[in-house]
Amino acid sequence: MIFEDKRKLLELCNAISGKHYEDPELLEINTLENAIYMSMKNDLSFLIDTQLSLYEHQSTYSPNLSLRFFFYLSDMFSGMTADANLYGTKKVVLPAPRFVVFYNGEADQPDRQILKLSDLYTVKEDPMLELKVLMLNVNQGHNPELMEACHTLWEYAEYTGRVRKYAREQPIAEAVERAITECIREGILKEFLEKNRREAKNVSIYEYDQEKHIRQEREEAWEAGEKAGREAGQMDKLQEQIQKKLAKGKTIPEIAEALEEEEDTIRRMIEEMKMDQREKLTE
């Protein structure tokens, strides 16, 4: 929402590319599945610095971002060349793509890293097709040079940082309201927040709840895995105890009494152990 403003988007583009474009109208913005792409034109409408920039914001890290960008790019190039003669002798000209992810999740990530499509290949040797994504950490305290070059990005990091900080102390709706009020008072995203206060609040609450939901799902999956591991370990130990007692000639009732288990449980486990042994012999 913030970078739909062409002035702010141009500021961000200059900070990323190291260029010094001054006219926001040079930006031709389109969106496709949360991606932004642009083309630069000179005053005579000749393409002098054509670059297709795809930007994405992520609050969770994914090693598959390069593959997602590959799909975006394929759709875009397909649309751009729909009327071109791809079987002709004349070269089809394409804008050079650039892929950037702005990461502000809570998991630790470096200031910048490159995610490559070839990292997903089963065979790593000499990939014929490559796609590289620049992932930038835009949390508070990260990438200071980038934040200095794009003050709006610093303001965004400051706002989201305050939301997370206050959400640890009070309900999320109150935390967002507090962060918005403070930022407006201190001139942080002031114009944007005053104009879009309700939308910003709703989006911030939704994003925070979504992050929390994902985090809880991961924790529940980990706990379930840990529980399953413990149960598997207990079963292995029980099987070992049963085998030892069978080797000593103990009957099922005697084993059940000694191990404080139901006879049906001991009988079932003995049958499972026999089946496992038969399968191993067959293999």
C-alpha positions in Angstrom: 0.0 0.0 0.0 2.8 2.4 0.9 4.8 1.9 -2.3 1.8 2.3 -4.6 2.8 5.9 -4.4 5.1 6.4 -7.4 7.3 8.9 -5.5 8.0 6.4 -2.8 8.4 3.5 -5.2 11.0 5.5 -7.2 12.8 6.3 -4.0 12.9 2.5 -3.2 14.0 1.6 -6.8 16.8 4.1 -6.7 18.0 2.8 -3.3 18.0 -0.8 -4.6 19.6 -0.1 -8.0 21.9 2.7 -7.1 20.4 4.9 -9.8 19.2 8.5 -9.5 16.0 8.8 -11.4 14.0 11.9 -10.5 10.8 11.7 -12.5 8.2 9.3 -10.9 6.3 9.2 -14.1 9.1 7.2 -15.7 7.7 4.3 -13.7 5.1 2.1 -15.4 3.6 0.0 -12.6 1.6 -3.2 -13.0 0.9 -5.9 -10.5 0.7 -9.7 -11.0 0.2 -11.9 -7.9 1.7 -9.3 -5.6 4.6 -8.6 -7.9 5.5 -5.1 -9.2 7.1 -4.5 -12.5 8.2 -1.4 -14.3 9.8 -0.2 -17.5 12.0 3.0 -17.8 11.6 5.3 -20.8 13.4 8.4 -21.9 11.7 11.6 -23.0 11.6 10.4 -26.6 9.9 7.1 -25.7 13.0 5.0 -26.6 13.8 2.3 -24.2 17.2 3.3 -22.8 17.2 1.5 -19.5 14.7 -1.2 -19.6 14.5 -3.3 -16.5 11.7 -5.5 -15.2 11.7 -5.4 -11.4 9.7 -7.8 -9.4 9.3 -7.0 -5.8 7.8 -9.1 -3.1 7.3 -8.7 0.7 7.6 -11.7 2.9 7.1 -12.1 6.6 8.1 -15.8 6.4 11.2 -17.2 4.8 10.7 -19.7 2.0 13.5 -21.4 0.0 11.1 -21.7 -2.9 10.9 -17.9 -3.7 13.1 -18.3 -6.8 10.6 -20.9 -8.2 7.7 -18.6 -7.5 9.5 -15.7 -9.3 10.2 -18.0 -12.2 6.4 -18.6 -12.6 5.7 -14.9 -12.4 8.3 -14.1 -15.0 7.1 -16.8 -17.3 3.6 -15.4 -17.2 4.8 -11.8 -17.8 7.1 -12.7 -20.7 4.3 -14.8 -22.2 1.9 -11.8 -22.0 4.6 -9.3 -23.4 5.3 -11.5 -26.4 1.8 -12.7 -27.2 1.8 -10.9 -30.6 5.5 -11.6 -31.4 6.7 -14.1 -33.9 8.7 -16.4 -31.7 9.6 -18.6 -34.8 10.9 -15.8 -36.9 14.4 -14.7 -37.6 14.0 -11.3 -35.9 15.2 -11.3 -32.2 12.4 -10.7 -29.6 13.6 -8.0 -27.2 12.9 -8.6 -23.5 13.4 -6.3 -20.5 16.1 -7.5 -18.1 14.5 -8.9 -14.9 15.5 -8.2 -11.4 14.0 -10.0 -8.4 13.9 -8.6 -4.9 12.3 -9.8 -1.7 11.8 -7.5 1.3 11.8 -9.8 4.4 10.5 -8.6 7.8 9.7 -11.8 9.6 10.6 -12.6 13.2 13.0 -15.5 12.4 16.7 -14.4 12.1 17.9 -13.9 8.6 21.0 -12.1 7.3 20.9 -8.5 6.0 21.1 -9.9 2.4 21.3 -13.2 0.7 20.9 -14.7 -2.8 18.3 -17.4 -3.3 18.9 -19.4 -6.6 16.7 -21.5 -8.6 19.6 -24.0 -9.0 19.5 -24.5 -5.2 16.3 -26.5 -5.8 17.8 -28.8 -8.5 18.5 -32.4 -7.7 21.7 -32.2 -9.9 23.8 -29.1 -9.1 26.4 -29.3 -11.8 26.5 -26.5 -14.4 22.8 -25.5 -14.4 21.6 -24.3 -17.9 18.8 -22.3 -16.3 19.3 -19.9 -13.4 17.3 -17.3 -11.6 18.6 -15.3 -8.6 16.6 -13.5 -6.0 18.0 -10.9 -3.7 16.4 -11.2 -0.3 16.8 -8.1 1.9 16.1 -8.1 5.6 14.1 -4.9 6.3 13.6 -5.3 10.0 14.8 -2.6 12.5 18.6 -2.6 12.7 19.3 -4.3 9.4 20.7 -2.9 6.1 21.4 0.6 7.5 22.8 1.9 4.2 19.6 0.8 2.4 17.4 2.4 5.1 19.4 5.6 4.8 18.9 5.6 1.0 15.2 5.0 1.3 13.8 6.8 4.3 10.3 5.4 3.6 11.6 1.9 4.0 13.1 2.9 7.4 9.8 4.3 8.4 8.0 1.1 7.5 10.5 -1.0 9.5 10.0 1.4 12.5 6.3 1.1 12.3 6.2 -2.7 12.0 8.8 -3.0 14.7 6.6 -1.0 17.1 3.5 -3.1 16.3 5.4 -6.3 17.2 6.9 -4.8 20.3 3.6 -3.6 21.7 1.8 -6.8 20.7 3.9 -8.6 23.3 2.4 -6.3 26.0 -1.2 -5.8 24.9 -3.9 -7.1 22.5 -3.0 -6.7 18.9 -5.7 -4.1 18.0 -4.5 -1.9 20.9 -0.9 -2.4 19.9 -1.6 -1.4 16.3 -3.6 1.7 17.4 -0.7 2.7 19.7 1.9 2.3 17.0 -0.2 4.3 14.5 -0.8 7.1 17.0 2.9 7.3 18.0 4.1 7.2 14.4 1.8 10.0 13.3 2.9 12.1 16.2 6.6 11.5 15.4 6.2 12.0 11.7 6.8 8.4 10.8 4.6 7.5 7.7 2.5 10.4 8.9 0.9 11.3 5.6 0.1 7.6 4.7 -1.2 6.7 8.1 -3.4 9.7 8.4 -4.9 9.0 5.0 -5.2 5.3 5.4 -5.5 4.8 9.2 -8.4 2.3 9.1 -6.9 0.2 6.2 -3.5 0.2 7.8 -4.9 -1.0 11.1 -6.9 -3.8 9.5 -4.0 -5.0 7.4 -1.6 -4.9 10.3 -3.9 -6.9 12.5 -4.5 -9.4 9.7 -0.8 -9.8 9.0 0.1 -10.2 12.6 -2.6 -12.8 13.2 -1.5 -14.7 10.1 2.1 -14.8 11.3 0.9 -15.9 14.7 -1.3 -18.7 13.1 1.7 -20.0 11.0 3.9 -19.9 14.1 1.4 -21.8 16.2 0.9 -24.4 13.4 4.7 -25.0 13.3 4.8 -25.3 17.1 1.9 -27.8 17.1 3.5 -29.8 14.3 6.8 -29.9 16.2 5.0 -31.0 19.4 3.1 -33.7 17.6 6.4 -35.0 16.1 8.1 -35.0 19.4 5.1 -36.9 21.0 5.1 -39.4 18.2 8.9 -39.9 18.7 8.4 -40.5 22.4 5.6 -42.9 21.8 7.7 -44.8 19.2 10.6 -45.0 21.6 8.3 -46.4 24.3 6.9 -49.0 21.9 10.4 -50.1 20.9 11.4 -50.5 24.6 8.2 -52.5 25.2 8.9 -54.8 22.3 12.4 -55.3 23.6 11.1 -56.3 27.0 8.6 -58.7 25.4 11.3 -60.4 23.4 13.4 -60.9 26.4 10.6 -62.5 28.4 9.6 -64.7 25.4 13.2 -65.9 25.2 12.9 -67.0 28.9 9.7 -69.0 28.0 7.2 -66.7 29.6 3.6 -67.0 28.6 1.4 -64.1 27.4 -0.4 -63.7 30.8 2.9 -63.8 32.6 4.4 -61.1 30.4 1.3 -58.9 30.6 1.4 -59.1 34.4 5.1 -58.4 34.6 4.9 -55.4 32.3 1.5 -54.2 33.6 -0.1 -54.3 30.2 -3.3 -55.8 28.9 -3.0 -59.3 27.5 -4.6 -58.2 24.2 -1.9 -55.5 23.8 0.9 -58.1 24.4 -0.7 -60.6 22.0 -1.1 -57.9 19.3 2.5 -56.7 19.7 3.8 -60.3 19.5 1.9 -60.8 16.2 3.3 -57.5 14.8 6.8 -58.6 15.7 6.2 -62.0 14.0 5.0 -60.2 10.9 8.0 -57.9 10.8 10.3 -60.9 11.1 8.5 -62.7 8.2 8.8 -59.5 6.0 12.5 -59.3 6.8 13.0 -62.9 5.8 11.1 -62.4 2.6 13.3 -59.4 1.7 
